[in-house]
Amino acid sequence: MTDFDLSQTDTLLTTTRAVRKRLDLERPVSRDVVRECLEIAIQAPSGSNRQGWRWLVVTDADKRAQLAEIYRAGVGGYLEGAIREAAERGAAQDGRVFESAHYLAENLQHVPVHVIPCIQADHLPADPPRHVWPGLMGSIMPAIWSFQLALRSRGLGTCLTTLHLSQAADAQALLGIPDGIMQTALLPVAYTKGTDFKPAGRRPLDEILYWDEWSGG
């Protein structure tokens, strides 16, 4: 047995949700708490222990406003179309997710902290083959998840968004990101309105679990 409180650990892992509408847009977030969570995040493993992650934290109001415009350009008409399609299918949960994402897109400039996790990618060959990407993303995504868990345990929330990446060159120019550094997400960070998050509905494990060989759907 370990010294961890498994009940608290499991609750943290199963209730760290993608938070959009419940982000508190009025409450300030200190640099200290962001730094504290990032100190935890960089304990995550990375491929070959390269530690190629880089973290760009944006709190300047003008730059947040410009990032929000870039984000909305990346969104385009995608979310409106997704909301309509979910309604036509009668997929209520999907519809709520897309409506929440639309709310975030409309209010991103008001979220007090934007965090852009990046990874060094200048060592990649031109047009990398598919097998390269899991290793690169595996060197940043665990750290992003650790950051999200650390935020949740301190009463803050976020969600991993990637919709601005189609306009990544504009964000690069705005923020002075050098060539060879790949943006991987944009995380809106704020305190949450309440902390009573619950596990999400998921497919039964046995529908997606295979032992020794692939079988079924």
Buried (B, 14 or more C-beta within 10 A) or exposed (E): EEEEEEEEEEBBEEBBBBBBEBBBBEEEBEEEBBEBBBEBBEEBEBBEEEBBBBBBBBBEEEBBEBBBBBBBEBBEEBBEEBBEEBBEEEEEEBBEBBBBBBBBBEBBBBBBBBBBBBBBBEEBEEEEEEEEEEBBBEBBBBBBBBBBBBBBBBEBBBBBBEBBBBBBEBBBEBBEBEEEBBBBBBBBBBBBBEBEBEEEEEEEEEEEEEEEEEEEE
